[in-house]
Amino acid sequence: MPPQPTLEVPGYEVMQYLGSGARSTIWQVRDVRTNELFALKRVVKNCRADARFVEQAVNEYNVVAALDHPAIRKIYKLRRIKRWFRLKEVRMLMELCGGKTVQEKRPTSVAEVVRIFVEVAAGLEHMNLRGYVHADMKPNNILVAPDGRVKIIDLGQSCRLGAVKERIQGTPDFIAPEQVLRRPLDGRTDVFNFGAALYWALTGRPIPTIMPSKAGQSFTTDVIVPPPEQFNPEVPPPLSKLVTDCIEPQPSRRPAGMGEVGSRAAMILRSLKRRPDHGKIT
């Protein structure tokens, strides 16, 4: 087993190493003056190819600075570290959020899935109203704390409404057709990503998307997605319909925005809560 990495941060006591991601490590730190606990994300540029990970971290900080919603993880500070006048790493001081992602711990009832996604819909609606698209909503970017609080994380691929990305960005199992085809992104892109993530949470299966599953394959627009109730009979028809509406290939055929999606999900949740087992997922 490789040795656990270490880190020193002026003004903070590094409490523990929490994990790692794309060119990044995350730590729990304590402000030595206030005793407050935070998460610190460190992104290091070791080669030219790492530049995009640093750029995404800076982008995430800038986007989150324009937002203020309890379902979106806060970022308090960004520090750029240079060596020989070149940016070598960034460190972000973030809200410390305990718990596991939906990917790590899939909910055991349909009602709990919908409760979580109602909160996600509210956070995404806030982003869209502030002029941003998350553009990478997926189960691994939804954090659920032990007390049930929900946090949307990883806004590194977020962009302004109407943006056209220079390259294809997104996660293949959840990516919207307009992301693959590099067309303008808007709130309906988040609607698609949201629907694909909700489909996975309800069924344990990813949807087929137009993104090729193997290198060398061409894009396909002939994608048929079975309704989620086919794989999970506990999914009520209104919820199945909401999911399939969200993952319509044509943006114009999806719900107009996350406000509509959230309202429909909240109505479904009220109905599910009246069921004795809340739609247990086996």
Buried (B, 14 or more C-beta within 10 A) or exposed (E): EEEEEEEEBEEBEBBEBBEEEEBBBBBBBBBEEEEEBBBBBBBBBEEEEBEBBBBBBBBBBBBBEEBEBEBBBBBEEBEEEEEEEEBBBBBBBBBBBBBEBBBEEBBEBBBBBBBBBBBBBBBBBBBBBEEBBBBBBBBBBBBBEEEEBBBBBBBBBBBEBEBEBEEEBBBBBBBBBBBBEEBEBBBBBBBBBBBBBBBBBBBEBBBBBBBEEEEEEEEEEEEEBBBBBEEBEBBBEEBBBBBBBBBBBEBEEBBEBBBBBBBBBBBBBEBBEEBEEBBEBE
